Amino acid sequence: MSEQVSDIRDVIFGTLRAMLPDGRPITEQTHITEDLGLDSVAMMDFVMEIEDKLDISVPLDKIAEVETLGDLIATVQRLKVTS
């Protein structure tokens, strides 16, 4: 069963808010590395938490294509549909 985009968005945004101590605003247009300053290790930790919460596996080549939170939401949604 595929999850709704809003459910996926809530999980991703909630996970990210827990990681960011300063409570800065985030949107689907937020660039993960440029705007949030996540390095590769922090990005992998973030993706692993999402994988656990949504019971998916995001291939490394897909992670490399993700620039914004909207990209990540769309990638996760496609993975959920095909799983």
C-alpha positions in Angstrom: 0.0 0.0 0.0 1.5 3.3 -1.0 1.5 6.2 1.5 0.1 9.6 0.7 2.5 12.4 -0.2 1.4 14.3 2.9 2.3 11.3 5.2 5.7 11.0 3.6 6.2 14.7 3.9 5.3 14.7 7.6 7.8 11.9 8.3 10.6 13.6 6.4 10.0 17.0 7.9 9.5 15.6 11.4 12.7 13.6 11.2 14.6 16.6 9.9 13.2 19.0 12.6 14.4 16.5 15.3 17.9 16.7 13.8 18.1 20.5 13.4 18.4 22.2 16.8 17.7 25.7 15.6 14.1 25.2 14.4 14.8 27.0 11.0 11.9 26.9 8.6 11.9 24.2 6.0 9.8 23.7 2.8 9.8 21.4 -0.1 12.1 23.9 -1.9 14.7 23.7 0.9 18.1 22.5 -0.4 19.4 19.8 1.9 23.1 20.6 1.7 23.0 24.3 0.7 20.3 25.6 3.0 20.6 23.1 5.9 24.3 22.4 5.8 24.0 18.7 6.1 27.2 17.0 5.2 27.4 13.5 3.6 27.4 11.7 7.0 24.4 13.7 8.4 22.6 13.1 5.1 23.1 9.4 5.4 21.9 9.4 9.0 18.9 11.3 7.9 18.1 9.0 5.1 18.6 5.9 7.3 16.1 7.2 9.8 13.6 7.8 7.0 14.2 4.3 5.6 13.5 2.8 9.1 10.3 4.9 9.6 8.9 4.2 6.2 10.2 0.7 5.7 12.0 1.3 2.4 15.6 1.3 1.1 16.8 4.3 -0.8 19.6 3.3 -3.3 22.7 5.4 -3.1 22.3 6.5 -6.7 18.9 7.9 -5.9 20.3 9.8 -2.8 22.9 11.4 -5.1 20.1 12.8 -7.3 18.3 14.4 -4.4 18.9 18.2 -3.9 15.7 19.5 -2.2 13.3 18.1 0.3 10.7 18.0 -2.5 13.1 15.8 -4.5 13.4 13.5 -1.5 9.6 13.3 -1.0 9.1 12.4 -4.7 11.9 9.8 -4.5 10.5 8.2 -1.4 7.0 8.2 -2.9 8.2 6.4 -6.0 10.0 3.8 -3.9 6.9 3.2 -1.8 4.7 2.7 -4.9 7.1 0.1 -6.3 7.7 -1.7 -3.1 
